[in-house]
Amino acid sequence: MRLVFFILIVVFSKQSYALEISSNGGVFIMDGIIEEGDAKKVALLFSNLDEPPNMFLISSYGGNIQEAIKIGRFIRLSNVPVWTDKQCYSACVFIWAAGVDRIAIGEIGLHRPRYEHGYFSSLSLYEAQKKYVQLTKDSVEYLKEIEVPDKVIERIFKAPSNEVDLLTAVEANEEFGVRSAFYDEWLIAKCGAYNPEQLIIVNSYHSLELARILNPNVNDEDISLEDDAKLAFNMEQKGLLAPYIKMIKDMDECRNNAVKEQVTKFHRGVKTKLKEMGMQ
């Protein structure tokens, strides 16, 4: 937990903040422009929750890149999944991408990081160059730290700060990946993994369940099933799907318990440290 405590000290070093945050039914919501001091606000609400959240949900057009990196590192250590809401642009991407599990359900907007214009324009050209080289270095190191693929990092730095390179949710999930490699391997070590044959059936079952969720008032016979859902549907009709459903439930339970243990440990550590710092 040493790194956690170091980050908390950095987080609490500033005072002003603006990001609107709230918690609702296990969802930790962040909505608005990211400004200096917002990492402190995130850490305080997180520590004040009786139970750690099941998910971070963020919607933002961006803001202060240094503050976004602080929030991202905090979220990374929490092991709590991160989802986007309507949109996530600019510095917001540095928060969303930090999730060990990250899913985009809205647009992702990329462009290279920048300083606030008033500050940057006040610098001499030499000072501006030094500052921007350092910002680029820090940003790239951070993105590599949270396992953003090199091709995505290159794409981020191709777009100037007055433009936005838009990705659909599907594109973003494909380009960034939805689960960090270390996290995936840790879950495999803890709970095992499906073999290739099982994985085909598991994916088909999830597709079938999704079709039913999206069509709650329609009989199975009338649901237009995609090809990848038909296998599970046919196996269910023949009474062959039940063992796979049990296997899926057992796997999910094992993974959920393993993650919950780590998230709870982090949550307790944050509470303890903030209490020691006189923040609770």
Backbone bond lengths (Angstrom), bond angles and torsions (degrees), N, CA, C in turn:
res aa  C-N    CA-C-N  psi(-1)  N-CA   C-N-CA  omega(-1)  CA-C   N-CA-C  phi
1 M - - - 1.457 - - 1.537 112.21 -
2 R 1.337 118.27 0.78 1.463 120.38 -176.26 1.525 111.48 -58.30
3 L 1.354 115.86 -42.58 1.463 119.78 -179.94 1.527 110.74 -64.51
4 V 1.333 116.47 -36.29 1.470 120.80 177.08 1.519 110.21 -57.85
5 F 1.310 116.48 -46.20 1.456 120.48 -175.32 1.527 110.82 -70.05
6 F 1.331 116.73 -35.94 1.461 119.83 175.88 1.514 110.71 -61.13
7 I 1.338 115.82 -45.63 1.464 120.17 -179.46 1.524 110.63 -64.33
8 L 1.330 117.55 -37.60 1.461 120.42 178.94 1.528 110.95 -63.04
9 I 1.321 116.80 -39.00 1.466 119.71 178.51 1.517 110.28 -63.90
10 V 1.351 116.77 -41.84 1.462 120.93 177.51 1.528 110.49 -64.80
11 V 1.334 116.08 -43.00 1.454 121.62 -178.90 1.519 111.28 -58.01
12 F 1.327 117.08 -40.03 1.459 120.68 -173.43 1.525 113.53 -90.72
13 S 1.322 116.71 14.57 1.457 119.86 -177.54 1.527 112.80 -83.48
14 K 1.344 119.31 -11.36 1.465 122.31 -179.40 1.527 109.77 -121.89
15 Q 1.338 116.78 166.25 1.453 120.15 -171.10 1.535 115.60 -115.26
16 S 1.342 118.98 -42.30 1.462 119.49 -172.98 1.521 111.21 -81.89
17 Y 1.345 117.01 146.91 1.456 120.35 178.20 1.523 110.18 -156.16
18 A 1.350 116.40 160.70 1.455 119.45 -175.43 1.523 114.60 -139.90
19 L 1.308 119.19 -21.16 1.456 121.61 -175.65 1.524 110.94 -59.78
20 E 1.335 116.61 128.90 1.464 120.70 177.91 1.524 109.12 -79.84
21 I 1.317 116.81 122.57 1.458 120.83 179.34 1.517 109.99 -128.77
22 S 1.322 115.36 152.01 1.460 121.13 178.80 1.523 108.04 -160.61
23 S 1.316 115.67 170.75 1.463 121.33 177.73 1.517 108.56 -130.78
24 N 1.331 115.89 134.70 1.456 120.36 -177.23 1.521 109.56 -145.58
25 G 1.344 116.07 108.74 1.454 120.30 175.63 1.516 114.45 58.82
26 G 1.326 117.75 40.19 1.450 121.22 178.95 1.514 114.29 87.89
27 V 1.346 117.12 -0.95 1.465 121.31 178.23 1.526 108.87 -104.87
28 F 1.325 116.51 123.54 1.466 123.36 178.08 1.523 107.18 -93.19
29 I 1.337 116.99 112.97 1.465 122.12 -170.10 1.525 110.60 -103.89
30 M 1.331 116.06 131.39 1.464 122.63 174.81 1.520 107.64 -125.43
31 D 1.337 116.26 123.70 1.456 120.24 -173.90 1.527 109.45 -143.92
32 G 1.321 117.33 117.96 1.459 119.98 176.61 1.515 112.67 134.59
33 I 1.312 115.31 -172.03 1.454 122.45 -178.42 1.527 109.93 -80.39
34 I 1.313 116.38 135.06 1.463 122.65 -178.07 1.519 109.00 -83.74
35 E 1.331 116.23 122.30 1.454 120.60 -178.98 1.521 110.87 -129.48
36 E 1.313 115.53 167.44 1.458 121.14 -179.18 1.526 110.84 -56.13
37 G 1.321 117.01 131.49 1.456 122.16 -179.47 1.503 114.43 97.82
38 D 1.341 118.31 -8.97 1.470 120.50 -177.45 1.527 112.73 -67.65
39 A 1.335 117.28 -28.02 1.462 119.34 178.00 1.531 110.50 -63.06
40 K 1.320 116.22 -36.89 1.464 120.65 176.40 1.527 110.43 -62.06
41 K 1.312 116.02 -42.88 1.459 121.15 -179.02 1.521 110.86 -63.54
42 V 1.327 116.41 -42.11 1.470 121.37 178.88 1.525 110.47 -62.76
43 A 1.339 116.29 -46.94 1.463 120.23 -178.34 1.529 111.68 -63.79
44 L 1.341 116.96 -38.95 1.465 120.03 -179.72 1.524 112.38 -64.82
45 L 1.345 116.42 -47.17 1.456 118.06 179.96 1.525 110.51 -65.31
46 F 1.326 116.59 -41.86 1.464 120.48 178.34 1.525 110.68 -56.21
47 S 1.328 116.84 -45.95 1.464 120.64 -177.09 1.519 112.32 -71.06
48 N 1.333 117.25 -26.22 1.461 120.74 -178.07 1.531 113.38 -82.71
49 L 1.319 117.07 -10.39 1.460 120.03 177.67 1.527 109.93 -71.33
50 D 1.333 116.26 140.94 1.464 120.15 177.40 1.523 111.15 -64.95
51 E 1.319 115.93 -38.06 1.461 122.52 177.73 1.523 108.91 -127.42
52 P 1.329 118.70 147.82 1.470 119.48 178.48 1.523 110.49 -65.43
53 P 1.314 118.55 151.94 1.466 121.12 -179.63 1.523 111.83 -70.39
54 N 1.318 114.85 159.61 1.467 121.08 175.25 1.523 111.32 -87.49
55 M 1.334 115.97 -18.53 1.455 120.24 -174.60 1.519 110.58 -161.55
56 F 1.331 116.37 143.94 1.457 122.54 164.63 1.535 107.36 -95.94
57 L 1.316 116.46 133.73 1.465 121.90 177.60 1.513 107.86 -123.81
58 I 1.342 116.76 120.35 1.458 119.75 -174.37 1.517 112.03 -125.85
59 S 1.330 114.71 139.51 1.462 122.49 173.43 1.523 107.00 -138.72
60 S 1.339 116.86 118.61 1.462 119.94 -175.03 1.516 110.05 -160.68
61 Y 1.341 114.87 148.08 1.467 120.51 173.39 1.527 111.48 -89.52
62 G 1.339 117.47 1.45 1.457 120.07 176.15 1.510 112.26 118.57
63 G 1.333 115.73 -153.33 1.455 120.51 -178.86 1.518 111.42 142.39
64 N 1.321 115.68 -140.32 1.462 122.93 -174.08 1.526 110.41 -71.28
65 I 1.331 116.70 116.64 1.461 120.98 -175.32 1.521 112.15 -69.31
66 Q 1.339 117.58 -38.34 1.463 119.55 179.69 1.526 111.19 -64.04
67 E 1.323 115.96 -38.40 1.466 119.52 179.35 1.526 110.60 -70.12
68 A 1.332 116.01 -37.42 1.467 120.13 177.66 1.524 110.99 -60.97
69 I 1.315 116.89 -39.17 1.467 120.64 179.09 1.528 110.68 -65.90
70 K 1.349 117.52 -39.67 1.470 120.22 176.00 1.529 110.91 -60.06
71 I 1.336 116.03 -46.46 1.467 120.57 179.90 1.528 109.75 -64.06
72 G 1.333 116.08 -42.14 1.455 119.97 -179.82 1.515 112.23 -60.63
73 R 1.318 117.74 -42.62 1.470 120.53 179.94 1.536 110.75 -66.15
74 F 1.319 115.80 -37.59 1.469 119.78 177.17 1.527 110.06 -62.43
75 I 1.323 116.50 -47.06 1.462 121.24 -179.18 1.523 110.68 -64.90
76 R 1.315 116.47 -39.49 1.470 120.61 179.42 1.519 110.37 -57.34
77 L 1.316 116.47 -46.15 1.459 120.96 -178.62 1.526 112.31 -68.88
78 S 1.321 117.08 -24.79 1.466 120.28 -178.02 1.522 112.30 -72.44
79 N 1.341 117.74 -24.89 1.473 123.79 -175.92 1.531 113.04 65.91
80 V 1.329 117.19 16.96 1.464 121.81 177.70 1.532 108.99 -88.25
81 P 1.339 119.22 132.91 1.468 121.31 179.04 1.531 112.37 -59.96
82 V 1.336 115.93 152.08 1.467 122.12 179.31 1.524 109.32 -123.80
83 W 1.321 116.37 127.87 1.464 122.64 175.58 1.521 108.63 -118.55
84 T 1.316 116.48 146.68 1.457 119.64 170.07 1.521 108.61 -88.41
85 D 1.334 115.02 157.90 1.458 120.10 175.02 1.525 108.19 -102.38
86 K 1.331 118.49 -116.98 1.470 121.48 -175.16 1.520 112.24 -66.87
87 Q 1.325 116.67 -47.98 1.455 120.55 -178.98 1.531 109.69 -154.08
88 C 1.308 114.66 156.33 1.461 121.32 177.95 1.521 106.70 -147.13
89 Y 1.342 115.98 104.29 1.455 121.53 -175.31 1.529 110.65 -116.62
90 S 1.337 114.51 156.23 1.464 121.96 167.36 1.530 111.47 55.71
91 A 1.339 118.04 -124.11 1.461 121.67 -176.53 1.517 112.66 -61.34
92 C 1.320 117.31 -25.81 1.474 120.84 177.57 1.520 111.11 -57.65
93 V 1.327 116.87 -35.08 1.467 121.32 -179.04 1.526 110.23 -62.24
94 F 1.345 117.10 -32.24 1.455 121.19 179.75 1.527 111.04 -68.63
95 I 1.319 117.64 -22.02 1.467 121.61 175.44 1.525 109.52 -85.35
96 W 1.318 116.27 -51.81 1.479 120.32 -177.85 1.529 111.55 -57.75
97 A 1.324 116.70 -44.98 1.461 120.59 -175.48 1.522 112.66 -66.06
98 A 1.338 117.64 -16.10 1.469 121.12 -178.44 1.518 112.31 -72.70
99 G 1.321 118.68 -18.22 1.452 120.88 -177.23 1.514 112.78 -62.30
100 V 1.329 117.30 135.97 1.462 119.47 173.95 1.529 109.28 -67.06
101 D 1.314 115.77 -29.02 1.462 124.20 166.75 1.514 106.20 -119.88
102 R 1.334 118.62 120.65 1.462 120.93 -177.56 1.520 108.97 -135.46
103 I 1.314 115.15 130.37 1.459 120.50 -179.30 1.520 108.74 -133.57
104 A 1.314 115.75 130.22 1.466 121.59 175.66 1.521 108.75 -96.97
105 I 1.324 116.01 129.25 1.469 119.66 173.13 1.530 110.49 -118.44
106 G 1.335 115.75 0.88 1.461 122.03 174.58 1.516 109.19 -133.15
107 E 1.323 116.78 -176.78 1.465 121.60 -178.84 1.532 112.04 -65.66
108 I 1.318 114.97 145.49 1.464 122.21 173.07 1.525 107.30 -113.86
109 G 1.337 117.18 127.07 1.459 121.56 -178.43 1.516 111.60 -115.43
110 L 1.334 116.14 122.30 1.454 121.36 -175.38 1.521 111.81 -106.89
111 H 1.301 117.55 141.28 1.458 123.31 161.51 1.517 107.76 -163.54
112 R 1.328 116.13 165.06 1.457 119.10 -175.68 1.530 110.53 -69.62
113 P 1.330 116.75 150.74 1.472 120.18 -177.99 1.524 111.35 -68.92
114 R 1.339 115.11 158.89 1.462 120.10 -179.73 1.524 109.90 -149.47
115 Y 1.313 115.13 163.15 1.458 121.71 170.68 1.534 108.68 -86.64
116 E 1.328 116.27 163.06 1.458 121.53 174.59 1.532 107.97 -61.05
117 H 1.336 116.11 134.75 1.463 120.55 -170.95 1.524 113.77 -59.28
118 G 1.324 117.24 -39.76 1.457 120.00 -179.05 1.519 111.35 -61.07
119 Y 1.328 115.68 -42.64 1.459 120.57 179.49 1.527 110.80 -69.44
120 F 1.339 116.45 -47.66 1.464 119.96 -173.87 1.532 111.85 -66.38
121 S 1.339 116.08 -36.85 1.467 119.30 -179.18 1.525 112.27 -71.27
122 S 1.332 117.56 -18.25 1.467 121.10 -180.00 1.525 112.01 -80.63
123 L 1.343 116.69 -11.39 1.458 120.85 -177.68 1.526 110.90 -83.60
124 S 1.328 115.85 154.49 1.464 119.15 169.53 1.521 107.55 -70.91
125 L 1.323 116.52 164.25 1.460 120.16 -179.32 1.526 110.49 -60.89
126 Y 1.331 117.15 -38.08 1.460 121.33 179.35 1.534 109.94 -65.40
127 E 1.341 116.30 -46.47 1.468 120.34 179.42 1.532 110.58 -63.12
128 A 1.334 115.95 -40.60 1.468 120.37 179.80 1.524 111.16 -61.73
129 Q 1.327 115.86 -40.76 1.464 119.68 179.19 1.529 110.51 -62.75
130 K 1.335 117.09 -47.38 1.463 120.81 -179.77 1.524 111.35 -60.49
131 K 1.339 116.01 -44.56 1.460 120.09 -179.06 1.522 111.16 -64.56
132 Y 1.337 116.36 -42.43 1.462 118.55 -175.43 1.521 111.29 -72.82
133 V 1.330 117.35 -35.58 1.468 119.96 175.49 1.531 109.97 -60.16
134 Q 1.345 116.07 -42.00 1.459 119.70 179.40 1.529 111.40 -67.67
135 L 1.341 116.93 -41.00 1.461 120.57 177.89 1.525 110.92 -61.23
136 T 1.322 116.21 -42.95 1.464 120.55 178.61 1.525 110.82 -62.74
137 K 1.323 115.91 -45.90 1.466 120.71 179.50 1.530 110.79 -59.46
138 D 1.331 116.64 -48.76 1.468 120.66 -179.10 1.526 111.22 -62.78
139 S 1.333 116.65 -39.96 1.465 120.96 -177.92 1.524 111.48 -66.75
140 V 1.328 115.72 -44.66 1.467 120.05 -179.34 1.528 110.49 -65.41
141 E 1.328 116.75 -42.88 1.471 120.03 178.59 1.524 110.83 -60.50
142 Y 1.315 115.58 -41.69 1.467 119.59 179.17 1.529 111.39 -64.99
143 L 1.318 117.19 -46.36 1.465 120.59 -178.77 1.527 111.40 -62.02
144 K 1.320 116.90 -37.08 1.464 119.88 175.72 1.527 110.67 -68.55
145 E 1.323 115.77 -38.24 1.472 121.79 179.02 1.527 110.95 -58.71
146 I 1.336 117.54 -38.19 1.463 120.72 -179.01 1.534 111.65 -95.04
147 E 1.328 116.01 15.26 1.467 122.99 170.99 1.531 114.28 66.01
148 V 1.316 116.66 37.32 1.456 119.84 171.02 1.534 107.59 -78.35
149 P 1.329 119.00 129.07 1.471 121.08 -177.25 1.530 112.02 -58.30
150 D 1.329 115.76 147.65 1.461 121.32 -178.64 1.526 112.17 -56.69
151 K 1.333 117.11 -39.24 1.463 119.85 -178.57 1.525 111.53 -63.96
152 V 1.327 117.20 -31.39 1.467 120.95 177.35 1.526 110.30 -74.14
153 I 1.328 116.50 -40.77 1.465 120.25 177.42 1.527 109.89 -58.97
154 E 1.330 116.37 -44.00 1.467 120.27 177.61 1.529 110.92 -60.84
155 R 1.319 116.29 -38.71 1.461 120.48 -179.66 1.528 111.04 -67.29
156 I 1.326 116.43 -38.76 1.466 120.53 177.98 1.528 110.75 -59.36
157 F 1.322 116.48 -43.86 1.461 120.18 -174.52 1.530 113.30 -83.30
158 K 1.310 117.47 -4.28 1.466 120.00 175.49 1.526 111.84 -81.11
159 A 1.319 117.68 -29.49 1.468 121.55 -176.02 1.524 110.54 -87.47
160 P 1.333 119.29 122.59 1.468 120.53 177.42 1.526 110.57 -65.07
161 S 1.332 115.72 160.71 1.464 120.10 -172.00 1.524 113.67 -69.72
162 N 1.341 117.98 -14.44 1.468 119.98 177.68 1.526 111.71 -94.76
163 E 1.321 116.92 9.57 1.459 121.99 176.34 1.524 109.00 -129.72
164 V 1.339 116.41 165.79 1.461 120.92 178.42 1.526 109.22 -133.14
165 D 1.303 115.72 125.45 1.462 122.74 174.38 1.526 106.94 -90.34
166 L 1.331 116.86 103.93 1.460 121.39 -172.92 1.527 112.46 -86.92
167 L 1.328 115.11 135.41 1.451 122.46 172.89 1.520 108.16 -118.95
168 T 1.314 116.68 137.97 1.460 119.25 170.90 1.520 108.25 -69.18
169 A 1.322 116.59 166.77 1.462 120.16 178.42 1.524 111.08 -59.06
170 V 1.329 116.17 -42.09 1.468 120.34 179.94 1.524 110.46 -62.02
171 E 1.342 116.40 -46.14 1.466 120.85 179.25 1.529 111.14 -61.99
172 A 1.330 116.43 -42.71 1.466 120.46 -178.16 1.524 111.14 -63.39
173 N 1.322 116.49 -44.04 1.464 119.86 179.94 1.524 111.56 -64.10
174 E 1.316 116.43 -35.20 1.462 120.34 177.75 1.525 111.40 -72.39
175 E 1.335 117.22 -42.82 1.462 121.12 -175.51 1.534 112.00 -73.09
176 F 1.319 117.70 -44.02 1.461 121.38 -177.57 1.522 112.25 -83.67
177 G 1.328 116.59 -31.04 1.456 120.68 -170.89 1.516 109.76 85.52
178 V 1.318 116.80 146.26 1.463 119.85 -174.58 1.529 113.34 -97.05
179 R 1.324 117.00 -8.25 1.474 118.67 179.20 1.516 109.41 -146.53
180 S 1.324 116.20 134.36 1.458 120.93 178.42 1.523 110.36 -66.54
181 A 1.326 115.87 144.42 1.469 120.96 -176.07 1.528 111.67 -61.16
182 F 1.349 117.09 -43.80 1.467 118.74 -178.50 1.525 111.21 -62.99
183 Y 1.334 115.26 -37.29 1.465 121.04 -178.47 1.523 110.20 -68.90
184 D 1.313 116.09 -41.79 1.462 120.99 178.24 1.526 110.24 -61.72
185 E 1.330 116.72 -45.38 1.461 120.48 -179.32 1.530 111.40 -66.65
186 W 1.328 116.45 -34.47 1.470 119.80 177.75 1.522 110.43 -65.19
187 L 1.336 116.93 -42.63 1.462 120.69 178.45 1.530 111.06 -65.23
188 I 1.330 116.70 -38.46 1.470 120.26 177.52 1.524 110.00 -63.07
189 A 1.335 116.62 -43.86 1.463 120.74 179.09 1.526 111.34 -62.71
190 K 1.336 116.08 -36.68 1.465 120.80 -178.74 1.527 112.73 -74.42
191 C 1.338 115.67 -43.28 1.470 119.37 -166.43 1.527 114.66 -126.14
192 G 1.320 117.78 0.39 1.448 119.51 -177.41 1.522 111.05 83.29
193 A 1.327 115.55 -173.18 1.463 121.17 -178.08 1.521 109.65 -148.53
194 Y 1.317 116.15 159.25 1.461 121.13 176.34 1.523 109.42 -75.10
195 N 1.344 116.31 143.25 1.460 118.57 171.48 1.532 108.54 -78.29
196 P 1.335 118.93 168.44 1.471 120.46 -175.06 1.520 114.38 -55.00
197 E 1.323 117.27 -40.62 1.475 119.96 179.74 1.523 110.87 -66.18
198 Q 1.329 116.75 -44.64 1.461 120.66 178.66 1.522 111.17 -62.48
199 L 1.332 116.48 -39.95 1.458 120.89 -177.06 1.523 111.57 -61.74
200 I 1.325 117.70 -37.18 1.465 121.31 178.16 1.525 109.75 -61.34
201 I 1.318 116.20 -44.46 1.469 120.80 -178.84 1.527 110.62 -70.24
202 V 1.329 116.52 -41.18 1.471 120.58 178.73 1.521 110.44 -60.17
203 N 1.322 117.49 -46.62 1.467 120.99 179.61 1.519 111.38 -63.66
204 S 1.329 116.18 -37.49 1.457 120.25 178.05 1.529 110.69 -65.77
205 Y 1.316 116.36 -40.43 1.468 120.90 178.26 1.525 111.12 -62.99
206 H 1.342 116.52 -43.59 1.469 119.54 178.33 1.535 110.83 -63.10
207 S 1.311 117.42 -37.45 1.472 120.74 177.64 1.517 110.80 -65.77
208 L 1.321 116.70 -39.15 1.464 121.20 178.00 1.523 110.64 -64.85
209 E 1.335 116.73 -44.78 1.456 120.54 178.78 1.529 111.26 -62.47
210 L 1.330 116.91 -39.81 1.458 120.52 178.37 1.522 110.88 -63.54
211 A 1.326 117.04 -41.65 1.468 120.74 178.52 1.521 110.83 -60.60
212 R 1.311 116.59 -38.02 1.467 120.47 179.88 1.523 111.58 -72.55
213 I 1.319 117.04 -35.97 1.467 120.80 177.54 1.523 110.18 -65.14
214 L 1.327 116.06 -41.30 1.463 120.58 -177.90 1.528 112.65 -75.13
215 N 1.325 116.48 -15.53 1.479 120.99 -179.69 1.525 109.62 -131.31
216 P 1.337 118.17 63.12 1.475 121.17 -171.98 1.527 114.09 -65.58
217 N 1.324 117.92 -23.52 1.465 120.34 -176.03 1.528 113.22 -106.00
218 V 1.330 115.11 16.49 1.466 119.90 -176.97 1.525 109.18 -116.22
219 N 1.338 116.02 135.22 1.462 120.19 177.21 1.524 110.64 -65.84
220 D 1.341 115.48 150.75 1.458 119.73 -179.38 1.520 112.33 -53.32
221 E 1.317 116.19 -38.89 1.465 120.20 -176.77 1.524 111.85 -64.34
222 D 1.340 115.96 -23.49 1.461 119.83 -176.33 1.535 112.78 -99.97
223 I 1.343 116.92 -4.42 1.458 120.03 178.50 1.521 109.08 -77.65
224 S 1.303 115.09 131.08 1.462 119.57 175.43 1.526 108.13 -81.67
225 L 1.333 115.77 100.88 1.454 121.07 -175.47 1.521 110.94 -87.04
226 E 1.332 114.43 136.52 1.456 118.99 172.56 1.526 109.04 -70.17
227 D 1.305 116.12 161.12 1.470 120.40 -177.69 1.515 112.59 -56.19
228 D 1.340 116.83 -37.90 1.463 118.78 -176.72 1.525 113.13 -73.60
229 A 1.337 118.72 -10.61 1.462 121.58 177.09 1.527 112.12 -96.07
230 K 1.290 117.02 -16.09 1.469 120.49 -174.31 1.519 112.72 -68.48
231 L 1.329 117.86 -33.83 1.460 120.61 179.42 1.514 110.81 -58.90
232 A 1.335 117.19 -50.57 1.461 120.68 -179.85 1.520 111.10 -64.55
233 F 1.319 117.34 -38.55 1.460 121.10 179.29 1.525 110.39 -61.52
234 N 1.318 117.36 -46.73 1.471 121.56 -179.69 1.520 111.19 -66.03
235 M 1.337 117.50 -39.38 1.473 120.30 177.66 1.515 110.86 -65.18
236 E 1.330 116.98 -38.28 1.464 121.27 177.90 1.519 110.68 -62.49
237 Q 1.326 116.89 -43.00 1.467 121.12 179.76 1.519 111.74 -62.02
238 K 1.328 116.53 -29.76 1.466 121.43 -178.90 1.529 112.47 -93.94
239 G 1.322 117.63 3.58 1.453 121.53 179.16 1.519 114.45 73.96
240 L 1.333 117.37 25.24 1.463 121.39 -175.46 1.532 113.06 -105.54
241 L 1.313 117.21 -3.20 1.462 119.85 -171.71 1.530 113.55 -89.18
242 A 1.338 118.37 -23.44 1.466 122.13 -173.03 1.536 113.59 -53.88
243 P 1.350 119.92 -45.83 1.472 118.47 179.79 1.531 113.11 -61.27
244 Y 1.313 116.57 -32.41 1.463 120.16 179.77 1.526 110.69 -73.96
245 I 1.325 116.81 -35.85 1.466 120.01 176.53 1.530 110.01 -62.57
246 K 1.340 116.29 -42.43 1.464 120.01 177.72 1.528 110.50 -63.18
247 M 1.335 116.96 -42.01 1.457 121.02 179.51 1.532 110.44 -61.58
248 I 1.323 116.67 -41.34 1.460 121.52 178.74 1.524 110.56 -63.82
249 K 1.330 116.79 -44.82 1.464 120.82 179.95 1.522 111.39 -63.45
250 D 1.328 116.67 -40.93 1.466 120.52 179.43 1.532 110.59 -65.24
251 M 1.327 116.22 -42.78 1.458 120.41 178.81 1.523 110.66 -63.51
252 D 1.328 116.31 -45.74 1.468 120.79 179.90 1.527 111.32 -61.35
253 E 1.333 116.08 -40.97 1.458 120.28 -179.55 1.525 110.76 -64.37
254 C 1.331 116.64 -43.89 1.458 121.03 179.19 1.525 110.65 -61.05
255 R 1.332 116.93 -47.41 1.459 121.01 -178.12 1.527 111.42 -66.59
256 N 1.327 116.14 -42.71 1.466 119.78 179.68 1.520 111.60 -61.90
257 N 1.335 116.52 -41.07 1.464 120.25 179.66 1.525 111.43 -66.71
258 A 1.331 115.82 -40.03 1.472 120.01 -179.93 1.528 110.78 -64.09
259 V 1.330 115.81 -44.06 1.465 120.39 -179.96 1.523 110.59 -68.84
260 K 1.319 117.01 -43.49 1.464 120.64 -178.82 1.523 111.43 -57.98
261 E 1.326 116.49 -39.23 1.464 120.48 179.28 1.528 110.88 -60.66
262 Q 1.338 117.14 -43.79 1.456 120.72 -179.11 1.530 111.79 -70.26
263 V 1.334 116.31 -41.86 1.465 120.65 -179.92 1.525 110.52 -63.80
264 T 1.330 116.16 -42.81 1.463 120.89 179.46 1.524 111.13 -63.43
265 K 1.329 116.76 -39.84 1.465 121.11 178.78 1.531 110.49 -62.74
266 F 1.320 116.43 -43.33 1.464 120.48 178.48 1.531 110.67 -64.16
267 H 1.329 116.40 -44.72 1.464 121.65 -179.16 1.523 110.91 -59.23
268 R 1.327 116.69 -44.75 1.466 120.67 178.91 1.527 110.86 -65.42
269 G 1.332 116.52 -38.95 1.452 120.26 179.13 1.512 112.49 -63.30
270 V 1.343 116.86 -40.43 1.461 121.02 177.93 1.529 110.39 -65.19
271 K 1.325 116.58 -45.15 1.469 120.47 178.26 1.533 110.80 -56.74
272 T 1.326 115.56 -47.15 1.467 120.39 -177.78 1.523 111.07 -63.16
273 K 1.334 116.65 -44.61 1.452 119.92 -176.75 1.523 111.77 -67.63
274 L 1.324 117.27 -40.74 1.467 119.13 179.48 1.534 111.31 -67.50
275 K 1.315 115.62 -33.20 1.465 119.11 176.39 1.521 109.79 -65.02
276 E 1.336 116.82 -42.00 1.467 121.35 177.42 1.529 111.26 -63.09
277 M 1.343 116.31 -32.53 1.462 121.37 -179.75 1.523 111.97 -83.19
278 G 1.354 117.06 -0.47 1.458 121.23 -179.86 1.502 114.16 75.06
279 M 1.332 117.00 23.34 1.475 121.35 -177.15 1.516 112.04 -97.71
280 Q 1.312 118.61 -0.59 1.467 121.08 177.18 1.516 110.09 -127.62
